């Protein structure tokens, strides 16, 4: 049990000794959260090459242009956009980034990242669930200034913004400077995000570490 009984031949007594419980010392490492998954899907960290299954293990590394409130409604309090405007004919969306957002390497998030991301998701080889919708919907993206773009659509679409959010979409914002530097390989093997988790390393088929 929790005690040790010691018999003494000298005075014929029996003494009950309760051992001190071991107190675990605080770990020098940061607290760790381990999440077990049945698989790593297509084993890529490029969201354009995976479906919603990939969000289970890389979703928190990225951030969306538009976040969602607990009610499920699109809300600028939770995304990278400060505001958006829709033209009367629902064919032009003006998207403006909030000031001060940065990628994990310290580079500022700019409107060029929006244009790059939409083009990356519109590639014929892209495999995310909303990639075909982006490809079929977006005509061109016009960079207005460092924080704003105008996304011109092929036809009126009042649901376009939902593609850019986490409720119906799986196309978070991607860094233009990482794509330019390393192409698809850079995005998939050494990814860079702006979300709460930062990529550290991975062992193919085994684990992925974030900080």
C-alpha positions as CSV (number, residue, x, y, z in Angstrom):
1,X,0.0,0.0,0.0
2,X,1.1,3.5,0.8
3,X,3.1,2.5,3.9
4,X,6.0,0.3,5.0
5,X,5.8,-1.8,8.2
6,X,9.1,-2.4,10.0
7,X,9.5,-5.0,12.8
8,X,12.2,-4.5,15.4
9,X,13.8,-7.5,17.1
10,X,15.3,-5.3,19.8
11,X,12.1,-4.1,21.5
12,X,9.5,-6.3,19.7
13,X,7.8,-3.2,18.1
14,X,6.3,-2.7,14.7
15,X,6.6,0.7,13.2
16,X,4.5,2.1,10.3
17,X,6.6,4.3,7.9
18,X,4.9,6.4,5.3
19,X,7.3,7.1,2.5
20,X,7.5,10.7,1.1
21,X,5.8,11.0,-2.2
22,X,8.0,11.9,-5.1
23,X,7.3,15.4,-6.3
24,X,7.9,15.8,-10.0
25,X,10.3,18.7,-10.8
26,X,9.1,21.3,-13.4
27,X,10.4,20.5,-16.8
28,X,12.9,22.8,-18.4
29,X,11.1,22.4,-21.7
30,X,8.1,24.4,-22.8
31,X,4.7,22.7,-22.3
32,X,4.0,20.3,-25.1
33,X,0.7,19.3,-26.7
34,X,0.8,16.0,-28.6
35,X,-2.0,15.3,-31.1
36,X,-2.4,11.9,-32.6
37,X,-3.7,11.6,-36.1
38,X,-4.6,8.5,-38.2
39,X,-2.5,9.8,-41.1
40,X,-0.9,12.9,-42.6
41,X,-3.0,12.8,-45.7
42,X,-1.0,13.7,-48.8
43,X,2.0,14.5,-46.6
44,X,2.3,18.1,-47.8
45,X,2.3,21.4,-45.9
46,X,1.1,23.4,-48.9
47,X,-2.6,23.9,-48.4
48,X,-3.2,24.1,-52.2
49,X,-2.1,20.5,-52.6
50,X,-4.3,19.0,-49.8
51,X,-8.0,19.0,-48.8
52,X,-9.6,19.7,-45.5
53,X,-7.8,16.7,-44.0
54,X,-4.6,18.7,-44.1
55,X,-6.0,21.4,-41.9
56,X,-5.9,18.9,-39.0
57,X,-2.1,19.1,-38.9
58,X,-1.1,22.4,-40.6
59,X,-4.2,24.6,-40.3
60,X,-3.1,26.5,-37.2
61,X,0.2,27.5,-39.0
62,X,-1.7,29.8,-41.4
63,X,-4.3,32.5,-41.1
64,X,-7.3,33.3,-43.3
65,X,-8.1,36.6,-44.8
66,X,-11.5,36.5,-43.1
67,X,-12.1,34.7,-39.8
68,X,-15.3,33.5,-38.3
69,X,-17.0,34.5,-35.0
70,X,-18.3,31.8,-32.7
71,X,-21.7,32.2,-34.5
72,X,-20.0,31.2,-37.8
73,X,-20.4,34.6,-39.3
74,X,-17.5,36.1,-41.2
75,X,-15.8,38.6,-38.9
76,X,-12.8,40.9,-39.4
77,X,-11.9,40.5,-35.7
78,X,-10.6,37.0,-36.4
79,X,-8.9,37.3,-39.9
80,X,-6.2,39.3,-41.7
81,X,-8.6,41.7,-43.3
82,X,-9.4,45.1,-41.8
83,X,-12.3,45.6,-44.2
84,X,-13.9,44.7,-47.5
85,X,-16.2,46.4,-50.0
86,X,-18.4,44.8,-52.6
87,X,-19.4,46.5,-55.9
88,X,-23.1,46.9,-56.6
89,X,-22.9,44.2,-59.3
90,X,-21.1,41.8,-56.9
91,X,-18.2,41.4,-59.4
92,X,-15.5,43.4,-57.7
93,X,-14.3,42.8,-54.1
94,X,-12.0,45.4,-52.6
95,X,-10.0,43.7,-49.8
96,X,-7.9,45.7,-47.3
97,X,-5.4,44.1,-44.9
98,X,-5.1,45.2,-41.3
99,X,-1.9,47.0,-40.5
100,X,1.0,45.3,-38.8
101,X,0.4,41.6,-39.7
102,X,3.6,39.7,-40.2
103,X,4.8,36.3,-41.4
104,X,6.7,34.1,-39.0
105,X,10.0,35.3,-40.5
106,X,9.1,38.9,-39.7
107,X,8.3,40.0,-43.2
108,X,5.1,42.2,-43.4
109,X,2.0,40.7,-44.9
110,X,1.0,42.7,-48.0
111,X,-1.5,42.9,-50.8
112,X,1.0,41.0,-53.0
113,X,0.4,38.0,-50.8
114,X,-3.3,38.1,-51.5
115,X,-2.7,38.2,-55.3
116,X,-0.1,35.5,-55.1
117,X,-2.3,33.2,-52.9
118,X,-5.3,33.5,-55.2
119,X,-3.1,32.7,-58.2
120,X,-1.5,29.8,-56.4
121,X,-4.9,28.3,-55.5
122,X,-6.2,28.8,-59.1
123,X,-3.5,26.6,-60.6
124,X,-4.7,23.6,-62.6
125,X,-2.6,21.3,-60.4
126,X,-4.1,22.7,-57.1
127,X,-6.1,20.2,-55.2
128,X,-7.8,22.0,-52.3
129,X,-11.5,21.8,-52.0
130,X,-12.1,25.5,-52.9
131,X,-9.4,25.7,-55.5
132,X,-11.7,24.9,-58.4
133,X,-14.1,27.6,-57.2
134,X,-11.3,30.2,-57.1
135,X,-10.1,29.1,-60.5
136,X,-13.6,29.4,-62.0
137,X,-14.6,32.6,-60.2
138,X,-11.6,35.0,-60.1
139,X,-10.8,36.8,-63.4
140,X,-7.9,38.8,-62.2
141,X,-6.5,40.5,-59.0
142,X,-5.5,44.1,-59.1
143,X,-3.1,45.3,-56.5
144,X,-4.2,48.8,-55.4
145,X,-1.5,49.6,-52.8
146,X,0.5,47.7,-50.2
147,X,-2.6,46.7,-48.2
148,X,-5.4,46.6,-50.7
149,X,-6.4,44.6,-53.8
150,X,-9.4,44.5,-56.1
151,X,-10.5,40.9,-56.9
152,X,-12.4,41.0,-60.2
153,X,-14.8,38.1,-60.7
154,X,-15.9,36.5,-64.0
155,X,-19.5,36.8,-62.9
156,X,-21.5,38.2,-60.0
157,X,-21.0,36.2,-56.8
158,X,-22.4,37.2,-53.4
159,X,-20.8,34.2,-51.7
160,X,-17.2,34.8,-52.8
161,X,-16.0,36.0,-49.4
162,X,-16.9,32.7,-47.8
163,X,-14.2,31.0,-49.9
164,X,-11.6,33.1,-48.1
165,X,-12.8,32.1,-44.6
166,X,-12.3,29.0,-42.5
167,X,-16.0,27.8,-42.4
168,X,-16.4,26.9,-46.0
169,X,-12.9,27.4,-47.4
170,X,-9.6,25.7,-47.0
171,X,-7.4,28.4,-48.7
172,X,-5.5,30.4,-46.0
173,X,-3.2,33.2,-47.0
174,X,0.3,32.2,-48.3
175,X,3.5,34.2,-48.5
176,X,4.5,35.6,-51.9
177,X,8.2,35.9,-51.0
178,X,8.4,32.2,-50.1
179,X,6.7,31.1,-53.3
180,X,8.9,33.4,-55.4
181,X,12.0,32.1,-53.8
182,X,11.3,28.3,-53.8
183,X,8.2,27.8,-55.8
184,X,5.8,25.0,-54.9
185,X,8.6,23.1,-53.2
186,X,9.3,26.0,-50.7
187,X,5.7,26.2,-49.7
188,X,5.3,22.4,-49.2
189,X,8.6,21.4,-47.6
190,X,9.6,24.5,-45.6
191,X,6.3,26.3,-45.1
192,X,5.8,29.8,-43.7
193,X,2.6,31.1,-42.1
194,X,1.1,34.0,-40.1
195,X,-1.0,31.9,-37.7
196,X,-0.5,31.0,-34.1
197,X,1.6,27.9,-34.8
198,X,5.1,28.2,-36.3
199,X,6.6,25.3,-38.3
200,X,9.7,23.8,-36.7
201,X,10.4,20.4,-38.3
202,X,8.9,17.2,-39.5
203,X,9.7,13.5,-40.0
204,X,7.8,12.2,-43.0
205,X,5.1,9.7,-42.0
206,X,5.9,10.2,-38.3
207,X,5.5,13.6,-36.8
208,X,5.4,17.4,-37.4
209,X,6.6,19.9,-34.7
210,X,5.3,23.4,-34.3
211,X,6.1,26.1,-31.7
